[in-house]
């Protein structure tokens, strides 16, 4: 049964990640809160899961002509990969409680940023 729950967590986070929301915003809380996975393992899992999601999203955006190739896409891919590796090393050095708090702050920041850019339309 737990295998199915892990698969569902991965499916929904991958689905949301492919839509641009960021799968880690679902995957890490699902793993830690719902499935009891330790914070370090959840964050490492997210970093690993990010790579195929990013490659798939890059391919889809490229096929649809939504990729600006004049801005150095390969530099962006290399920087993204490097930041994931460095983030993994930093996460390995931090205690779980600190990681949990930093991730919570990150989620609050995303929520505030999303609310700040929300365009409300007046009702008629």
Protein Blocks (a to p, Z undefined) as FASTA:
>chain_A
ZZmmmmmmmmmmmmmmmnonopklmmmmmmmmmnopafklmmmmmmmmmmmmmmmmmmmm
mmnopacfknopmlmmmmmmmmmmmmmmmmmmpcfklmmmmmmmmmmmmmmmmmmmpccd
ddZZ
